[in-house]
Amino acid sequence: VEDALLYLDQVKAEFGDEPEIYNEFLEIMKSFKSQEIDTPGVIARVSTLFEGYGKLIYGFNTFLPEGYKIDVP
């Protein structure tokens, strides 16, 4: 849980001047938690949202179920 909160702080800090990106991330996470979108769907959305932010994409792996991973080029 602490890792997740630290990650959320990183995302918020990275997009401090673009709160709509942070808010979109929260919406994606809510949809994932409520099973409106599946794991491949959340991977695709987060990868697109954080394109160019490899550290954030890599850090998102913490939230993924075992057997899933986003590879950062």
C-alpha positions as CSV (number, residue, x, y, z in Angstrom):
1,V,0.0,0.0,0.0
2,E,2.8,2.4,0.9
3,D,4.5,1.8,-2.5
4,A,1.2,2.6,-4.2
5,L,0.9,5.9,-2.3
6,L,4.4,6.8,-3.2
7,Y,3.7,6.0,-6.8
8,L,0.6,8.2,-6.8
9,D,2.7,11.0,-5.4
10,Q,5.3,10.6,-8.2
11,V,2.6,10.8,-10.8
12,K,1.0,13.8,-9.2
13,A,4.5,15.6,-9.0
14,E,5.4,14.7,-12.6
15,F,2.1,16.2,-13.9
16,G,1.7,19.0,-11.4
17,D,1.1,21.5,-14.3
18,E,-1.2,19.0,-16.1
19,P,-3.7,17.9,-13.5
20,E,-6.0,16.4,-16.2
21,I,-3.4,13.7,-16.8
22,Y,-3.3,12.8,-13.1
23,N,-7.1,12.8,-13.0
24,E,-7.2,10.6,-16.1
25,F,-4.8,8.1,-14.4
26,L,-7.1,8.0,-11.3
27,E,-10.1,7.3,-13.6
28,I,-8.2,4.5,-15.3
29,M,-7.4,3.0,-11.9
30,K,-11.0,3.2,-10.7
31,S,-12.2,1.5,-13.9
32,F,-9.6,-1.2,-13.4
33,K,-10.5,-1.8,-9.8
34,S,-14.2,-2.1,-10.6
35,Q,-13.3,-4.5,-13.5
36,E,-14.8,-2.2,-16.1
37,I,-11.5,-2.7,-18.0
38,D,-9.2,-5.7,-17.9
39,T,-5.5,-6.0,-17.3
40,P,-4.5,-5.7,-21.0
41,G,-6.8,-2.7,-21.3
42,V,-5.3,-0.9,-18.3
43,I,-1.8,-1.6,-19.6
44,A,-2.7,-0.1,-23.0
45,R,-4.3,3.0,-21.4
46,V,-1.5,3.7,-18.9
47,S,1.2,3.1,-21.6
48,T,-0.5,5.6,-23.8
49,L,-1.2,8.2,-21.0
50,F,2.4,8.0,-19.7
51,E,4.1,7.8,-23.2
52,G,7.6,9.2,-22.9
53,Y,7.7,8.8,-19.1
54,G,9.5,5.5,-18.8
55,K,10.0,5.7,-15.1
56,L,6.3,6.1,-14.5
57,I,5.4,3.3,-16.9
58,Y,8.0,1.0,-15.2
59,G,6.7,2.0,-11.7
60,F,3.1,1.0,-12.8
61,N,4.1,-2.6,-12.8
62,T,3.6,-2.5,-9.0
63,F,-0.2,-2.4,-9.7
64,L,-0.3,-5.3,-12.1
65,P,-1.3,-8.8,-11.2
66,E,1.3,-11.5,-11.3
67,G,2.3,-12.6,-14.8
68,Y,1.7,-9.1,-16.3
69,K,4.4,-6.5,-16.9
70,I,5.0,-3.5,-19.0
71,D,8.4,-3.5,-20.7
72,V,9.9,0.0,-21.1
73,P,12.0,0.4,-24.2
